[in-house]
Amino acid sequence: MRILAINGSHRPGKGTAALLQAALDAAQGAGAETELVELARLDIGYCIGCNACLAKPACTLSDDMDGLVAKMKAADGIIVGSPDYFANVSARTKTFIDRTRPLHMVANALKGKAGGAVTTSGLVDCGAEETLGVLDRFFATHEMLVVHPRPKGPVKANGTAASQFAGLDEEGRIRWRRVQDDATAFAYARQLGEDMVELLKRLG
């Protein structure tokens, strides 16, 4: 069982990567092989709208997306992470999404794989849910089975979304923290990894 995580942050190895890695660590602990790919370290050009993929499941462009597509096809589960940029995914993540068009237009090459999403933001309730929604629709378009984690106990969140918001001080000023210090989000990320493995075992 292989689970691939794709980080759409412009800052590799930072908060979004840590959230993805938490999910992968939990998945690995449950028996999966895992890999994290940083889009910021790849050369992936824009979709040019040539529509060649309407006729055959191939792209006229050739860059690092070729290898990433191979990894996606080989994976049983795919987790995509992006920071929240204006209630949406980052430009880097959107470019990646656009370049998966050849996997969808003739037939859904990713159909039946498990999908999961994580996001990071500065403030709470400032676009994170919309960002997760964009990723949900991405998975739905490819007919993937989306995992929505829910750790045991009281409901604390509506998805795997970490923020840097740590409350207000006595004068009403924002207190900041590292994304890595959002305990709730990281609990949801670990649950995502575990739930994805459980789903894949049931499907297998």
Backbone as JSON Lines, residues from 0, in Angstrom:
{"i":0,"aa":"M","n":[0.84,-1.19,0.0],"ca":[0.0,0.0,0.0],"c":[0.88,1.25,0.0]}
{"i":1,"aa":"R","n":[0.65,2.14,-0.96],"ca":[1.46,3.34,-1.09],"c":[0.6,4.59,-0.92]}
{"i":2,"aa":"I","n":[1.08,5.49,-0.08],"ca":[0.4,6.78,0.1],"c":[1.37,7.9,-0.23]}
{"i":3,"aa":"L","n":[0.96,8.74,-1.15],"ca":[1.76,9.85,-1.63],"c":[1.2,11.17,-1.11]}
{"i":4,"aa":"A","n":[2.05,12.0,-0.54],"ca":[1.63,13.34,-0.12],"c":[2.29,14.37,-1.03]}
{"i":5,"aa":"I","n":[1.52,15.37,-1.44],"ca":[2.0,16.4,-2.35],"c":[1.82,17.75,-1.68]}
{"i":6,"aa":"N","n":[2.92,18.46,-1.49],"ca":[2.88,19.75,-0.8],"c":[2.92,20.89,-1.81]}
{"i":7,"aa":"G","n":[1.84,21.7,-1.81],"ca":[1.76,22.81,-2.74],"c":[2.21,24.14,-2.16]}
{"i":8,"aa":"S","n":[2.88,24.1,-1.02],"ca":[3.4,25.34,-0.43],"c":[4.6,25.85,-1.22]}
{"i":9,"aa":"H","n":[4.76,27.16,-1.25],"ca":[5.95,27.75,-1.86],"c":[7.16,27.62,-0.94]}
{"i":10,"aa":"R","n":[6.92,27.17,0.3],"ca":[7.98,27.06,1.3],"c":[8.14,25.6,1.71]}
{"i":11,"aa":"P","n":[8.96,24.85,1.01],"ca":[9.12,23.43,1.33],"c":[9.68,23.23,2.73]}
{"i":12,"aa":"G","n":[9.23,22.16,3.36],"ca":[9.75,21.81,4.67],"c":[9.21,22.61,5.83]}
{"i":13,"aa":"K","n":[8.22,23.46,5.58],"ca":[7.68,24.3,6.65],"c":[6.37,23.72,7.2]}
{"i":14,"aa":"G","n":[5.42,24.59,7.55],"ca":[4.23,24.16,8.26],"c":[3.36,23.16,7.51]}
{"i":15,"aa":"T","n":[3.08,23.43,6.24],"ca":[2.23,22.51,5.47],"c":[2.9,21.16,5.31]}
{"i":16,"aa":"A","n":[4.21,21.17,5.09],"ca":[4.96,19.92,4.99],"c":[4.9,19.14,6.29]}
{"i":17,"aa":"A","n":[4.98,19.85,7.42],"ca":[4.92,19.18,8.72],"c":[3.55,18.52,8.92]}
{"i":18,"aa":"L","n":[2.49,19.19,8.5],"ca":[1.15,18.65,8.63],"c":[0.99,17.39,7.77]}
{"i":19,"aa":"L","n":[1.49,17.46,6.55],"ca":[1.47,16.29,5.66],"c":[2.29,15.15,6.24]}
{"i":20,"aa":"Q","n":[3.45,15.48,6.79],"ca":[4.33,14.45,7.33],"c":[3.69,13.75,8.52]}
{"i":21,"aa":"A","n":[2.91,14.49,9.31],"ca":[2.2,13.87,10.43],"c":[1.22,12.81,9.94]}
{"i":22,"aa":"A","n":[0.52,13.13,8.84],"ca":[-0.4,12.16,8.25],"c":[0.37,10.95,7.72]}
{"i":23,"aa":"L","n":[1.49,11.2,7.06],"ca":[2.29,10.1,6.52],"c":[2.88,9.23,7.62]}
{"i":24,"aa":"D","n":[3.33,9.85,8.69],"ca":[3.9,9.08,9.81],"c":[2.86,8.13,10.39]}
{"i":25,"aa":"A","n":[1.62,8.63,10.54],"ca":[0.55,7.78,11.05],"c":[0.22,6.66,10.07]}
{"i":26,"aa":"A","n":[0.22,6.98,8.79],"ca":[-0.05,5.96,7.77],"c":[1.05,4.91,7.75]}
{"i":27,"aa":"Q","n":[2.28,5.36,7.87],"ca":[3.4,4.42,7.9],"c":[3.31,3.52,9.12]}
{"i":28,"aa":"G","n":[2.92,4.1,10.26],"ca":[2.75,3.31,11.47],"c":[1.66,2.26,11.33]}
{"i":29,"aa":"A","n":[0.71,2.51,10.41],"ca":[-0.38,1.57,10.17],"c":[-0.05,0.59,9.05]}
{"i":30,"aa":"G","n":[1.17,0.69,8.51],"ca":[1.62,-0.3,7.54],"c":[1.81,0.15,6.11]}
{"i":31,"aa":"A","n":[1.65,1.44,5.84],"ca":[1.77,1.92,4.46],"c":[3.19,2.38,4.13]}
{"i":32,"aa":"E","n":[3.52,2.31,2.85],"ca":[4.73,2.94,2.33],"c":[4.36,4.38,1.99]}
{"i":33,"aa":"T","n":[5.21,5.32,2.33],"ca":[4.84,6.72,2.15],"c":[5.94,7.52,1.47]}
{"i":34,"aa":"E","n":[5.52,8.64,0.86],"ca":[6.47,9.56,0.23],"c":[5.87,10.96,0.22]}
{"i":35,"aa":"L","n":[6.71,11.95,0.49],"ca":[6.3,13.36,0.43],"c":[7.01,14.03,-0.74]}
{"i":36,"aa":"V","n":[6.23,14.67,-1.6],"ca":[6.76,15.4,-2.75],"c":[6.52,16.89,-2.54]}
{"i":37,"aa":"E","n":[7.55,17.68,-2.71],"ca":[7.46,19.14,-2.59],"c":[7.36,19.74,-3.99]}
{"i":38,"aa":"L","n":[6.2,20.31,-4.32],"ca":[6.05,20.92,-5.64],"c":[7.05,22.05,-5.86]}
{"i":39,"aa":"A","n":[7.47,22.72,-4.79],"ca":[8.41,23.83,-4.91],"c":[9.78,23.37,-5.4]}
{"i":40,"aa":"R","n":[10.05,22.09,-5.31],"ca":[11.33,21.56,-5.77],"c":[11.24,20.99,-7.19]}
{"i":41,"aa":"L","n":[10.05,21.08,-7.79],"ca":[9.84,20.54,-9.13],"c":[9.63,21.66,-10.15]}
{"i":42,"aa":"D","n":[9.93,21.35,-11.4],"ca":[9.71,22.27,-12.51],"c":[8.43,21.84,-13.22]}
{"i":43,"aa":"I","n":[7.32,22.48,-12.89],"ca":[6.03,22.14,-13.48],"c":[5.44,23.4,-14.11]}
{"i":44,"aa":"G","n":[5.31,23.38,-15.42],"ca":[4.8,24.54,-16.14],"c":[3.29,24.6,-16.14]}
{"i":45,"aa":"Y","n":[2.77,25.75,-16.57],"ca":[1.33,25.94,-16.64],"c":[0.71,25.08,-17.73]}
{"i":46,"aa":"C","n":[-0.52,24.62,-17.52],"ca":[-1.33,24.06,-18.6],"c":[-1.51,25.15,-19.65]}
{"i":47,"aa":"I","n":[-1.3,24.84,-20.92],"ca":[-1.39,25.85,-21.98],"c":[-2.72,25.79,-22.73]}
{"i":48,"aa":"G","n":[-3.64,24.93,-22.27],"ca":[-4.96,24.89,-22.88],"c":[-4.97,24.43,-24.32]}
{"i":49,"aa":"C","n":[-4.05,23.56,-24.69],"ca":[-3.98,23.11,-26.08],"c":[-5.06,22.09,-26.43]}
{"i":50,"aa":"N","n":[-5.67,21.48,-25.39],"ca":[-6.75,20.51,-25.54],"c":[-6.35,19.2,-26.2]}
{"i":51,"aa":"A","n":[-5.05,18.92,-26.29],"ca":[-4.62,17.64,-26.84],"c":[-5.12,16.48,-25.99]}
{"i":52,"aa":"C","n":[-5.29,16.71,-24.68],"ca":[-5.73,15.65,-23.78],"c":[-7.2,15.32,-23.93]}
{"i":53,"aa":"L","n":[-7.93,16.05,-24.79],"ca":[-9.31,15.69,-25.07],"c":[-9.38,14.44,-25.94]}
{"i":54,"aa":"A","n":[-8.31,14.16,-26.66],"ca":[-8.29,13.02,-27.58],"c":[-7.57,11.81,-27.01]}
{"i":55,"aa":"K","n":[-6.54,12.06,-26.22],"ca":[-5.8,10.94,-25.63],"c":[-5.27,11.37,-24.26]}
{"i":56,"aa":"P","n":[-5.1,10.42,-23.35],"ca":[-4.69,10.76,-21.98],"c":[-3.19,11.05,-21.87]}
{"i":57,"aa":"A","n":[-2.77,12.11,-22.52],"ca":[-1.36,12.49,-22.5],"c":[-1.26,14.0,-22.61]}
{"i":58,"aa":"C","n":[-0.16,14.53,-22.09],"ca":[0.08,15.97,-22.12],"c":[1.17,16.29,-23.14]}
{"i":59,"aa":"T","n":[1.0,17.4,-23.86],"ca":[2.01,17.78,-24.84],"c":[3.25,18.36,-24.17]}
{"i":60,"aa":"L","n":[3.12,18.79,-22.91],"ca":[4.26,19.33,-22.18],"c":[5.04,18.18,-21.56]}
{"i":61,"aa":"S","n":[6.34,18.38,-21.39],"ca":[7.17,17.38,-20.73],"c":[8.08,18.09,-19.73]}
{"i":62,"aa":"D","n":[7.82,17.83,-18.45],"ca":[8.62,18.42,-17.38],"c":[8.52,17.5,-16.18]}
{"i":63,"aa":"D","n":[8.7,18.03,-14.98],"ca":[8.68,17.16,-13.8],"c":[7.3,16.61,-13.47]}
{"i":64,"aa":"M","n":[6.28,17.12,-14.14],"ca":[4.94,16.56,-13.94],"c":[4.89,15.11,-14.42]}
{"i":65,"aa":"D","n":[5.72,14.76,-15.38],"ca":[5.74,13.39,-15.9],"c":[6.01,12.39,-14.78]}
{"i":66,"aa":"G","n":[7.05,12.66,-14.01],"ca":[7.39,11.76,-12.92],"c":[6.36,11.77,-11.81]}
{"i":67,"aa":"L","n":[5.76,12.94,-11.56],"ca":[4.75,13.03,-10.51],"c":[3.5,12.26,-10.9]}
{"i":68,"aa":"V","n":[3.12,12.33,-12.16],"ca":[1.97,11.56,-12.63],"c":[2.2,10.07,-12.43]}
{"i":69,"aa":"A","n":[3.43,9.62,-12.71],"ca":[3.75,8.21,-12.51],"c":[3.61,7.82,-11.04]}
{"i":70,"aa":"K","n":[4.06,8.7,-10.15],"ca":[3.93,8.43,-8.72],"c":[2.46,8.4,-8.31]}
{"i":71,"aa":"M","n":[1.64,9.29,-8.86],"ca":[0.22,9.32,-8.53],"c":[-0.48,8.05,-9.01]}
{"i":72,"aa":"K","n":[-0.14,7.6,-10.19],"ca":[-0.76,6.38,-10.71],"c":[-0.36,5.16,-9.89]}
{"i":73,"aa":"A","n":[0.87,5.17,-9.36],"ca":[1.35,4.03,-8.57],"c":[0.83,4.04,-7.14]}
{"i":74,"aa":"A","n":[0.35,5.19,-6.69],"ca":[-0.11,5.32,-5.3],"c":[-1.53,4.78,-5.14]}
{"i":75,"aa":"D","n":[-1.81,4.29,-3.93],"ca":[-3.17,3.87,-3.6],"c":[-3.94,5.03,-2.97]}
{"i":76,"aa":"G","n":[-3.21,5.91,-2.28],"ca":[-3.81,7.08,-1.66],"c":[-2.96,8.31,-1.91]}
{"i":77,"aa":"I","n":[-3.61,9.46,-2.07],"ca":[-2.92,10.72,-2.34],"c":[-3.44,11.79,-1.39]}
{"i":78,"aa":"I","n":[-2.53,12.42,-0.67],"ca":[-2.89,13.53,0.22],"c":[-2.29,14.8,-0.35]}
{"i":79,"aa":"V","n":[-3.1,15.81,-0.56],"ca":[-2.62,17.09,-1.1],"c":[-2.73,18.15,-0.02]}
{"i":80,"aa":"G","n":[-1.67,18.91,0.15],"ca":[-1.67,19.99,1.11],"c":[-1.35,21.32,0.45]}
{"i":81,"aa":"S","n":[-2.06,22.35,0.86],"ca":[-1.78,23.69,0.34],"c":[-2.08,24.72,1.42]}
{"i":82,"aa":"P","n":[-1.26,25.75,1.52],"ca":[-1.64,26.86,2.39],"c":[-2.84,27.59,1.79]}
{"i":83,"aa":"D","n":[-3.58,28.27,2.63],"ca":[-4.74,29.06,2.22],"c":[-4.26,30.4,1.67]}
{"i":84,"aa":"Y","n":[-4.51,30.65,0.38],"ca":[-4.19,31.93,-0.25],"c":[-5.5,32.54,-0.75]}
{"i":85,"aa":"F","n":[-5.99,33.55,-0.07],"ca":[-7.24,34.21,-0.46],"c":[-8.37,33.2,-0.61]}
{"i":86,"aa":"A","n":[-8.55,32.34,0.42],"ca":[-9.61,31.34,0.45],"c":[-9.52,30.38,-0.73]}
{"i":87,"aa":"N","n":[-8.3,30.04,-1.09],"ca":[-8.09,29.12,-2.2],"c":[-6.74,28.46,-2.02]}
{"i":88,"aa":"V","n":[-6.43,27.53,-2.91],"ca":[-5.11,26.89,-2.88],"c":[-4.06,27.86,-3.42]}
{"i":89,"aa":"S","n":[-2.81,27.56,-3.17],"ca":[-1.73,28.38,-3.7],"c":[-1.66,28.27,-5.22]}
{"i":90,"aa":"A","n":[-1.02,29.23,-5.86],"ca":[-0.87,29.2,-7.31],"c":[-0.12,27.94,-7.75]}
{"i":91,"aa":"R","n":[0.85,27.53,-6.94],"ca":[1.63,26.33,-7.27],"c":[0.72,25.08,-7.25]}
{"i":92,"aa":"T","n":[-0.16,25.03,-6.26],"ca":[-1.09,23.9,-6.18],"c":[-2.07,23.93,-7.35]}
{"i":93,"aa":"K","n":[-2.55,25.11,-7.69],"ca":[-3.5,25.21,-8.81],"c":[-2.86,24.8,-10.13]}
{"i":94,"aa":"T","n":[-1.6,25.15,-10.32],"ca":[-0.9,24.72,-11.52],"c":[-0.82,23.19,-11.58]}
{"i":95,"aa":"F","n":[-0.52,22.59,-10.44],"ca":[-0.49,21.13,-10.36],"c":[-1.86,20.55,-10.71]}
{"i":96,"aa":"I","n":[-2.92,21.11,-10.12],"ca":[-4.27,20.62,-10.39],"c":[-4.58,20.71,-11.88]}
{"i":97,"aa":"D","n":[-4.27,21.84,-12.49],"ca":[-4.54,22.03,-13.91],"c":[-3.81,20.99,-14.76]}
{"i":98,"aa":"R","n":[-2.59,20.67,-14.35],"ca":[-1.79,19.72,-15.15],"c":[-2.24,18.27,-14.98]}
{"i":99,"aa":"T","n":[-3.19,18.01,-14.07],"ca":[-3.74,16.65,-13.98],"c":[-4.89,16.45,-14.97]}
{"i":100,"aa":"R","n":[-5.16,17.44,-15.78],"ca":[-6.28,17.35,-16.74],"c":[-6.18,16.1,-17.64]}
{"i":101,"aa":"P","n":[-4.99,15.71,-18.13],"ca":[-4.93,14.51,-18.96],"c":[-5.32,13.23,-18.22]}
{"i":102,"aa":"L","n":[-5.33,13.26,-16.89],"ca":[-5.76,12.1,-16.12],"c":[-7.27,12.03,-15.99]}
{"i":103,"aa":"H","n":[-7.96,13.01,-16.55],"ca":[-9.42,13.1,-16.36],"c":[-10.22,13.18,-17.65]}
{"i":104,"aa":"M","n":[-9.71,13.8,-18.7],"ca":[-10.55,14.16,-19.83],"c":[-11.02,12.97,-20.67]}
{"i":105,"aa":"V","n":[-10.18,11.96,-20.83],"ca":[-10.58,10.77,-21.6],"c":[-11.19,9.73,-20.67]}
{"i":106,"aa":"A","n":[-10.53,9.5,-19.56],"ca":[-11.02,8.58,-18.52],"c":[-10.36,8.99,-17.21]}
{"i":107,"aa":"N","n":[-11.01,8.68,-16.09],"ca":[-10.45,9.05,-14.8],"c":[-9.41,8.02,-14.35]}
{"i":108,"aa":"A","n":[-8.16,8.35,-14.6],"ca":[-7.07,7.43,-14.3],"c":[-6.86,7.22,-12.8]}
{"i":109,"aa":"L","n":[-7.34,8.17,-12.0],"ca":[-7.17,8.07,-10.54],"c":[-8.42,7.53,-9.85]}
{"i":110,"aa":"K","n":[-9.39,7.09,-10.61],"ca":[-10.66,6.62,-10.06],"c":[-10.46,5.53,-9.02]}
{"i":111,"aa":"G","n":[-11.12,5.68,-7.86],"ca":[-11.08,4.66,-6.83],"c":[-9.93,4.78,-5.85]}
{"i":112,"aa":"K","n":[-8.97,5.67,-6.11],"ca":[-7.91,5.89,-5.15],"c":[-8.44,6.72,-3.99]}
{"i":113,"aa":"A","n":[-7.78,6.64,-2.85],"ca":[-8.19,7.44,-1.7],"c":[-7.53,8.81,-1.77]}
{"i":114,"aa":"G","n":[-8.26,9.82,-1.35],"ca":[-7.74,11.18,-1.34],"c":[-7.93,11.83,0.01]}
{"i":115,"aa":"G","n":[-7.05,12.75,0.34],"ca":[-7.17,13.5,1.58],"c":[-6.53,14.86,1.43]}
{"i":116,"aa":"A","n":[-7.0,15.83,2.21],"ca":[-6.52,17.2,2.06],"c":[-6.15,17.81,3.41]}
{"i":117,"aa":"V","n":[-5.12,18.64,3.39],"ca":[-4.76,19.43,4.57],"c":[-4.46,20.85,4.1]}
{"i":118,"aa":"T","n":[-4.63,21.79,5.02],"ca":[-4.32,23.18,4.69],"c":[-3.78,23.89,5.92]}
{"i":119,"aa":"T","n":[-3.13,25.01,5.68],"ca":[-2.62,25.86,6.75],"c":[-3.0,27.3,6.44]}
{"i":120,"aa":"S","n":[-3.19,28.09,7.51],"ca":[-3.57,29.49,7.3],"c":[-3.04,30.33,8.45]}
{"i":121,"aa":"G","n":[-3.1,31.64,8.27],"ca":[-2.68,32.54,9.32],"c":[-3.72,32.62,10.41]}
{"i":122,"aa":"L","n":[-4.94,33.04,10.05],"ca":[-6.02,33.19,11.01],"c":[-6.99,32.02,10.94]}
{"i":123,"aa":"V","n":[-7.74,31.82,12.0],"ca":[-8.78,30.8,12.02],"c":[-9.99,31.32,11.24]}
{"i":124,"aa":"D","n":[-10.69,30.44,10.54],"ca":[-11.9,30.81,9.79],"c":[-11.63,31.96,8.82]}
{"i":125,"aa":"C","n":[-10.55,31.87,8.11],"ca":[-10.19,32.94,7.18],"c":[-9.87,32.36,5.8]}
{"i":126,"aa":"G","n":[-10.59,31.3,5.4],"ca":[-10.41,30.72,4.08],"c":[-9.99,29.27,4.07]}
{"i":127,"aa":"A","n":[-9.7,28.7,5.24],"ca":[-9.22,27.32,5.28],"c":[-10.28,26.33,4.77]}
{"i":128,"aa":"E","n":[-11.54,26.53,5.17],"ca":[-12.59,25.62,4.72],"c":[-12.78,25.69,3.21]}
{"i":129,"aa":"E","n":[-12.68,26.89,2.66],"ca":[-12.79,27.03,1.21],"c":[-11.63,26.33,0.49]}
{"i":130,"aa":"T","n":[-10.44,26.42,1.07],"ca":[-9.28,25.76,0.48],"c":[-9.47,24.25,0.49]}
{"i":131,"aa":"L","n":[-9.93,23.71,1.62],"ca":[-10.22,22.28,1.68],"c":[-11.31,21.91,0.68]}
{"i":132,"aa":"G","n":[-12.29,22.81,0.48],"ca":[-13.35,22.56,-0.49],"c":[-12.83,22.45,-1.91]}
{"i":133,"aa":"V","n":[-11.86,23.3,-2.26],"ca":[-11.25,23.23,-3.59],"c":[-10.59,21.87,-3.79]}
{"i":134,"aa":"L","n":[-9.87,21.42,-2.78],"ca":[-9.19,20.13,-2.88],"c":[-10.2,18.98,-2.9]}
{"i":135,"aa":"D","n":[-11.28,19.1,-2.15],"ca":[-12.34,18.09,-2.2],"c":[-12.9,17.96,-3.62]}
{"i":136,"aa":"R","n":[-13.14,19.09,-4.27],"ca":[-13.68,19.06,-5.64],"c":[-12.66,18.49,-6.62]}
{"i":137,"aa":"F","n":[-11.38,18.74,-6.36],"ca":[-10.33,18.15,-7.2],"c":[-10.42,16.63,-7.13]}
{"i":138,"aa":"F","n":[-10.5,16.1,-5.91],"ca":[-10.59,14.65,-5.75],"c":[-11.88,14.12,-6.38]}
{"i":139,"aa":"A","n":[-12.99,14.83,-6.18],"ca":[-14.27,14.38,-6.73],"c":[-14.23,14.32,-8.25]}
{"i":140,"aa":"T","n":[-13.6,15.3,-8.87],"ca":[-13.49,15.32,-10.33],"c":[-12.78,14.08,-10.84]}
{"i":141,"aa":"H","n":[-11.8,13.61,-10.08],"ca":[-11.04,12.42,-10.47],"c":[-11.69,11.13,-9.95]}
{"i":142,"aa":"E","n":[-12.89,11.24,-9.38],"ca":[-13.62,10.08,-8.84],"c":[-12.83,9.35,-7.76]}
{"i":143,"aa":"M","n":[-12.12,10.11,-6.94],"ca":[-11.4,9.53,-5.83],"c":[-12.29,9.49,-4.58]}
{"i":144,"aa":"L","n":[-11.95,8.65,-3.64],"ca":[-12.72,8.48,-2.41],"c":[-12.07,9.32,-1.32]}
{"i":145,"aa":"V","n":[-12.75,10.37,-0.91],"ca":[-12.14,11.35,-0.02],"c":[-12.31,10.95,1.45]}
{"i":146,"aa":"V","n":[-11.21,11.01,2.18],"ca":[-11.21,10.72,3.61],"c":[-11.36,12.02,4.38]}
{"i":147,"aa":"H","n":[-12.36,12.07,5.25],"ca":[-12.57,13.22,6.13],"c":[-12.35,12.75,7.56]}
{"i":148,"aa":"P","n":[-11.19,13.01,8.15],"ca":[-10.88,12.46,9.46],"c":[-11.7,13.08,10.59]}
{"i":149,"aa":"R","n":[-11.9,12.26,11.62],"ca":[-12.63,12.73,12.79],"c":[-12.12,11.95,14.0]}
{"i":150,"aa":"P","n":[-11.16,12.51,14.74],"ca":[-10.64,11.81,15.92],"c":[-11.74,11.56,16.95]}
{"i":151,"aa":"K","n":[-11.53,10.56,17.8],"ca":[-12.49,10.25,18.85],"c":[-12.6,11.42,19.83]}
{"i":152,"aa":"G","n":[-13.76,11.52,20.45],"ca":[-13.98,12.6,21.41],"c":[-14.81,13.71,20.81]}
{"i":153,"aa":"P","n":[-14.9,14.83,21.51],"ca":[-15.7,15.96,21.01],"c":[-15.18,16.48,19.66]}
{"i":154,"aa":"V","n":[-16.1,16.92,18.81],"ca":[-15.7,17.51,17.52],"c":[-14.96,18.82,17.79]}
{"i":155,"aa":"K","n":[-13.77,18.97,17.21],"ca":[-12.97,20.16,17.44],"c":[-12.69,20.95,16.16]}
{"i":156,"aa":"A","n":[-12.97,20.35,15.01],"ca":[-12.67,21.03,13.74],"c":[-13.51,20.42,12.64]}
{"i":157,"aa":"N","n":[-13.49,21.06,11.48],"ca":[-14.24,20.58,10.33],"c":[-13.31,20.12,9.21]}
{"i":158,"aa":"G","n":[-12.09,19.78,9.58],"ca":[-11.12,19.34,8.58],"c":[-9.72,19.52,9.12]}
{"i":159,"aa":"T","n":[-8.75,19.07,8.34],"ca":[-7.36,19.16,8.75],"c":[-6.79,20.5,8.33]}
{"i":160,"aa":"A","n":[-6.99,21.48,9.2],"ca":[-6.58,22.86,8.9],"c":[-5.85,23.45,10.1]}
{"i":161,"aa":"A","n":[-4.58,23.76,9.92],"ca":[-3.78,24.34,11.0],"c":[-3.66,25.84,10.8]}
{"i":162,"aa":"S","n":[-3.61,26.57,11.89],"ca":[-3.46,28.02,11.78],"c":[-2.36,28.52,12.71]}
{"i":163,"aa":"Q","n":[-1.93,29.74,12.44],"ca":[-0.91,30.38,13.27],"c":[-1.54,31.25,14.36]}
{"i":164,"aa":"F","n":[-2.85,31.27,14.42],"ca":[-3.56,32.11,15.38],"c":[-3.54,31.46,16.76]}
{"i":165,"aa":"A","n":[-3.04,32.19,17.75],"ca":[-2.94,31.66,19.11],"c":[-3.77,32.48,20.09]}
{"i":166,"aa":"G","n":[-4.74,33.21,19.6],"ca":[-5.6,34.0,20.47],"c":[-5.19,35.47,20.51]}
{"i":167,"aa":"L","n":[-5.81,36.19,21.42],"ca":[-5.55,37.63,21.56],"c":[-4.94,37.91,22.93]}
{"i":168,"aa":"D","n":[-4.09,38.93,22.98],"ca":[-3.54,39.32,24.27],"c":[-4.53,40.26,24.98]}
{"i":169,"aa":"E","n":[-4.16,40.77,26.12],"ca":[-5.06,41.6,26.92],"c":[-5.47,42.88,26.22]}
{"i":170,"aa":"E","n":[-4.67,43.32,25.25],"ca":[-4.98,44.54,24.52],"c":[-5.66,44.26,23.17]}
{"i":171,"aa":"G","n":[-6.01,43.01,22.94],"ca":[-6.72,42.65,21.72],"c":[-5.83,42.41,20.52]}
{"i":172,"aa":"R","n":[-4.52,42.35,20.73],"ca":[-3.61,42.08,19.63],"c":[-3.46,40.58,19.42]}
{"i":173,"aa":"I","n":[-3.26,40.21,18.17],"ca":[-3.14,38.79,17.83],"c":[-1.83,38.22,18.38]}
{"i":174,"aa":"R","n":[-1.94,37.04,18.98],"ca":[-0.77,36.28,19.37],"c":[-0.56,35.18,18.33]}
{"i":175,"aa":"W","n":[0.66,35.07,17.84],"ca":[0.97,34.11,16.79],"c":[1.7,32.89,17.35]}
{"i":176,"aa":"R","n":[1.59,31.79,16.65],"ca":[2.31,30.56,16.99],"c":[2.78,29.9,15.7]}
{"i":177,"aa":"R","n":[3.59,28.9,15.83],"ca":[3.96,28.1,14.67],"c":[2.78,27.2,14.3]}
{"i":178,"aa":"V","n":[2.64,26.93,13.01],"ca":[1.62,25.97,12.58],"c":[1.81,24.64,13.32]}
{"i":179,"aa":"Q","n":[3.07,24.28,13.56],"ca":[3.37,23.02,14.22],"c":[2.82,22.94,15.64]}
{"i":180,"aa":"D","n":[2.42,24.07,16.2],"ca":[1.89,24.09,17.57],"c":[0.36,24.0,17.63]}
{"i":181,"aa":"D","n":[-0.27,23.8,16.48],"ca":[-1.73,23.63,16.43],"c":[-2.03,22.16,16.7]}
{"i":182,"aa":"A","n":[-2.23,21.83,17.98],"ca":[-2.39,20.42,18.38],"c":[-3.61,19.77,17.74]}
{"i":183,"aa":"T","n":[-4.7,20.53,17.6],"ca":[-5.93,19.96,17.02],"c":[-5.69,19.55,15.57]}
{"i":184,"aa":"A","n":[-5.08,20.43,14.79],"ca":[-4.84,20.13,13.38],"c":[-3.94,18.92,13.21]}
{"i":185,"aa":"F","n":[-2.94,18.8,14.04],"ca":[-2.03,17.67,13.91],"c":[-2.68,16.37,14.36]}
{"i":186,"aa":"A","n":[-3.62,16.45,15.3],"ca":[-4.39,15.26,15.67],"c":[-5.25,14.81,14.49]}
{"i":187,"aa":"Y","n":[-5.84,15.78,13.78],"ca":[-6.64,15.46,12.6],"c":[-5.76,14.91,11.47]}
{"i":188,"aa":"A","n":[-4.56,15.43,11.33],"ca":[-3.65,14.93,10.3],"c":[-3.28,13.47,10.57]}
{"i":189,"aa":"R","n":[-2.97,13.17,11.82],"ca":[-2.64,11.78,12.15],"c":[-3.84,10.86,11.93]}
{"i":190,"aa":"Q","n":[-5.04,11.36,12.27],"ca":[-6.24,10.57,12.03],"c":[-6.46,10.35,10.53]}
{"i":191,"aa":"L","n":[-6.15,11.37,9.74],"ca":[-6.27,11.24,8.28],"c":[-5.4,10.1,7.77]}
{"i":192,"aa":"G","n":[-4.15,10.04,8.24],"ca":[-3.26,8.96,7.81],"c":[-3.78,7.6,8.21]}
{"i":193,"aa":"E","n":[-4.25,7.48,9.44],"ca":[-4.78,6.21,9.92],"c":[-6.05,5.82,9.17]}
{"i":194,"aa":"D","n":[-6.94,6.79,8.97],"ca":[-8.21,6.49,8.3],"c":[-8.0,6.11,6.85]}
{"i":195,"aa":"M","n":[-7.02,6.72,6.2],"ca":[-6.76,6.39,4.8],"c":[-6.27,4.95,4.68]}
{"i":196,"aa":"V","n":[-5.39,4.54,5.58],"ca":[-4.93,3.15,5.56],"c":[-6.09,2.2,5.82]}
{"i":197,"aa":"E","n":[-6.94,2.54,6.79],"ca":[-8.09,1.69,7.09],"c":[-9.02,1.56,5.88]}
{"i":198,"aa":"L","n":[-9.29,2.67,5.2],"ca":[-10.13,2.64,4.01],"c":[-9.52,1.76,2.93]}
{"i":199,"aa":"L","n":[-8.23,1.93,2.7],"ca":[-7.56,1.16,1.64],"c":[-7.55,-0.33,1.97]}
{"i":200,"aa":"K","n":[-7.42,-0.66,3.24],"ca":[-7.48,-2.07,3.62],"c":[-8.87,-2.64,3.36]}
{"i":201,"aa":"R","n":[-9.89,-1.85,3.64],"ca":[-11.26,-2.33,3.36],"c":[-11.49,-2.49,1.87]}
{"i":202,"aa":"L","n":[-10.95,-1.57,1.09],"ca":[-11.13,-1.64,-0.36],"c":[-10.35,-2.8,-0.96]}
{"i":203,"aa":"G","n":[-9.21,-3.14,-0.3],"ca":[-8.35,-4.2,-0.82],"c":[-8.94,-5.57,-0.64]}
